Amino acid sequence: MSWTRVFMLTLLTTLLILTFCSVVRSATVRDNTKAADSKGAARKVFTPESDASNFLKRRSRRSTRHYEYQIEQRVKIAANERWREKNEEQRDEYEHYVKEERDEQNERSRETNEQYREYHYDGLQPRYYWFH
């Protein structure tokens, strides 16, 4: 059952490809056309010089809105960059501050623990039980 479906599908695809190939061949330009016909086609495609120059002059001018929009975008981008740099600096300063505070707190707690151990040490037992 599946082989028949596969066979029919391949037949349909080849038939479809062959029909499109014949359509493409019929759409190609033949070599036996006259030179006058090609000049007429060129006249239909190309516009007179005056019309073309007017079109290009009109198209080359951009409105002031476009330039204003570009300037606004540059200002926004610059402001965003400054804001990002400022926040990054503040975050770095805060991280540095937190690290220093943590180090100081660890040092204070270590000193306190040492003093506590020295004060309560009676000399009969070793100071650190986990080094046995």
C-alpha distance (Angstrom), angle and dihedral (degrees) to the residues before:
residue distance angle dihedral
M1 . . .
S2 3.79 . .
W3 3.82 92.1 .
T4 3.78 91.3 57.1
R5 3.79 90.9 51.2
V6 3.79 91.6 49.7
F7 3.81 90.9 47.2
M8 3.81 92.4 49.5
L9 3.79 91.5 46.7
T10 3.81 92.3 52.7
L11 3.81 90.6 47.3
L12 3.78 91.8 51.8
T13 3.81 93.1 47.8
T14 3.82 92.6 49.9
L15 3.81 90.4 47.6
L16 3.80 89.6 50.1
I17 3.82 92.0 48.8
L18 3.80 92.1 48.8
T19 3.80 92.7 50.6
F20 3.80 91.7 50.7
C21 3.79 91.0 48.3
S22 3.80 90.8 55.1
V23 3.82 90.7 48.6
V24 3.78 91.0 50.9
R25 3.80 92.4 49.4
S26 3.77 91.3 51.6
A27 3.80 90.6 49.6
T28 3.81 94.9 55.7
V29 3.80 120.2 104.1
R30 3.78 112.6 -105.4
D31 3.78 121.7 -131.7
N32 3.80 95.6 -131.4
T33 3.83 94.2 75.3
K34 3.78 117.7 122.2
A35 3.80 124.1 -110.7
A36 3.80 90.4 -122.4
D37 3.78 90.9 59.7
S38 3.79 91.2 52.6
K39 3.81 90.9 50.6
G40 3.78 89.3 51.2
A41 3.79 89.7 51.1
A42 3.78 89.7 49.3
R43 3.78 89.9 52.0
K44 3.77 89.5 52.6
V45 3.80 92.7 49.5
F46 3.80 100.7 42.1
T47 3.80 123.5 60.8
P48 3.78 126.1 -144.7
E49 3.80 116.6 -84.0
S50 3.79 95.1 -112.1
D51 3.81 92.6 53.4
A52 3.79 91.7 47.0
S53 3.81 93.6 49.6
N54 3.81 91.7 48.1
F55 3.78 90.1 49.8
L56 3.81 92.4 49.9
K57 3.81 92.2 46.2
R58 3.76 90.9 53.3
R59 3.80 92.7 45.0
S60 3.80 95.5 47.0
R61 3.80 93.3 59.2
R62 3.76 112.1 86.4
S63 3.73 123.2 -161.0
T64 3.78 121.1 -107.9
R65 3.78 87.7 -118.8
H66 3.79 89.7 69.5
Y67 3.80 92.5 54.7
E68 3.80 91.8 43.9
Y69 3.79 89.4 51.8
Q70 3.81 91.3 50.5
I71 3.81 91.3 49.8
E72 3.80 91.6 48.7
Q73 3.79 90.3 50.7
R74 3.81 91.9 50.9
V75 3.82 90.6 49.5
K76 3.81 91.2 49.8
I77 3.80 92.1 48.1
A78 3.81 91.6 49.4
A79 3.82 91.8 48.1
N80 3.81 91.1 49.2
E81 3.80 90.6 50.1
R82 3.80 92.2 50.9
W83 3.82 90.7 47.5
R84 3.81 91.0 49.8
E85 3.82 92.5 49.2
K86 3.82 91.6 48.3
N87 3.80 92.4 50.7
E88 3.79 91.1 46.8
E89 3.81 91.2 52.3
Q90 3.80 91.7 48.6
R91 3.79 91.4 48.8
D92 3.81 91.4 49.7
E93 3.80 91.4 49.2
Y94 3.79 91.6 49.2
E95 3.81 92.6 48.2
H96 3.80 90.0 50.3
Y97 3.82 90.7 49.1
V98 3.82 92.3 48.9
K99 3.79 91.4 48.9
E100 3.80 92.3 51.8
E101 3.79 92.2 46.9
R102 3.80 91.3 49.5
D103 3.81 91.4 49.6
E104 3.81 91.5 49.6
Q105 3.80 91.8 48.1
N106 3.81 91.4 49.5
E107 3.80 90.6 49.5
R108 3.82 92.0 49.7
S109 3.79 93.1 48.4
R110 3.82 91.2 47.3
E111 3.81 91.4 51.8
T112 3.80 91.1 46.9
N113 3.80 91.5 51.3
E114 3.79 91.9 48.6
Q115 3.79 91.5 51.0
Y116 3.79 90.9 48.0
R117 3.81 92.0 51.0
E118 3.81 92.9 47.7
Y119 3.79 92.2 48.2
H120 3.80 95.0 49.1
Y121 3.80 97.4 39.3
D122 3.80 110.5 113.5
G123 3.80 97.6 -178.6
L124 3.79 94.8 -119.2
Q125 3.79 98.7 95.2
P126 3.77 130.6 39.7
R127 3.78 113.8 -96.9
Y128 3.81 97.1 -125.6
Y129 3.78 117.6 42.8
W130 3.80 95.2 -167.6
F131 3.83 93.7 63.6
H132 3.86 94.7 66.8
